[in-house]
Amino acid sequence: MIWRSTAQIVVAFVAAGLAIWFSPDLLVPLGLGEFARLGQLCFAILVLSVLDAVFVKLSTDHAIGPAENPPPDR
C-alpha cells in the first residue's frame, strides 16, 4: 500500500513539473504569453486536480463500495 501512495506522489510531481514546463509554450500561440506565470500555476492546479480525480477513481475501483453491496430491502 505504501508503494501505491509513493507512486502517486511521484506521478503528481512529474505531471505538475511538466505542466509548469510546457504551459508557456501552450499560452504563446493563444496570445496569452503575458500571463505565463499565472498560466503555469493554473495548468499545474488543473493537472493536479485531474490526477486527484483519477487517483480517487483508481482507489475506489479496488474497494468494495455501496454499488457492489446495496443495502437489503426491508
C-alpha positions in Angstrom: 0.0 0.0 0.0 2.8 2.4 0.7 4.2 1.9 -2.8 1.0 3.0 -4.4 0.9 6.3 -2.5 4.6 6.8 -3.2 4.0 6.3 -6.9 1.0 8.7 -6.8 3.2 11.4 -5.2 6.0 10.9 -7.8 3.5 10.9 -10.7 1.9 14.1 -9.3 5.3 15.9 -9.0 6.3 14.8 -12.5 2.9 15.9 -14.0 3.0 19.2 -12.2 6.6 19.8 -13.4 5.7 19.0 -17.0 2.7 21.3 -16.8 4.8 24.2 -15.5 7.5 23.5 -18.1 5.2 23.3 -21.1 2.5 25.8 -20.2 4.3 28.9 -21.7 4.6 27.0 -25.0 0.8 26.5 -24.9 -0.1 30.0 -24.0 2.0 31.9 -26.6 0.2 30.6 -29.6 -3.1 31.6 -27.9 -1.9 35.1 -27.5 -1.6 34.8 -23.7 2.1 34.9 -23.4 1.9 37.8 -21.0 0.2 35.5 -18.5 2.9 32.8 -18.5 3.5 32.8 -14.7 -0.2 32.7 -13.9 -0.8 30.2 -16.6 1.9 27.9 -15.2 0.1 28.0 -11.8 -3.3 27.4 -13.4 -2.0 24.5 -15.5 -0.3 22.9 -12.5 -3.5 23.1 -10.5 -5.6 21.8 -13.4 -3.3 18.8 -13.9 -3.2 18.0 -10.1 -7.0 18.2 -9.9 -7.4 15.8 -12.8 -4.8 13.5 -11.3 -6.6 13.6 -7.9 -9.9 12.5 -9.6 -8.0 9.7 -11.4 -6.3 8.5 -8.2 -9.7 8.5 -6.3 -11.3 6.6 -9.1 -8.4 4.0 -9.1 -8.5 3.6 -5.4 -12.3 3.1 -5.3 -12.2 0.6 -8.1 -10.4 -1.9 -5.9 -12.6 -1.3 -2.8 -16.0 -2.8 -2.2 -18.4 0.1 -2.4 -22.1 0.6 -2.0 -22.8 -0.1 -5.7 -21.5 -3.6 -5.3 -23.2 -4.3 -2.0 -26.6 -2.5 -2.0 -28.5 -2.4 1.3 -31.1 -5.2 1.7 -34.7 -4.5 1.0 -36.9 -4.3 4.1 
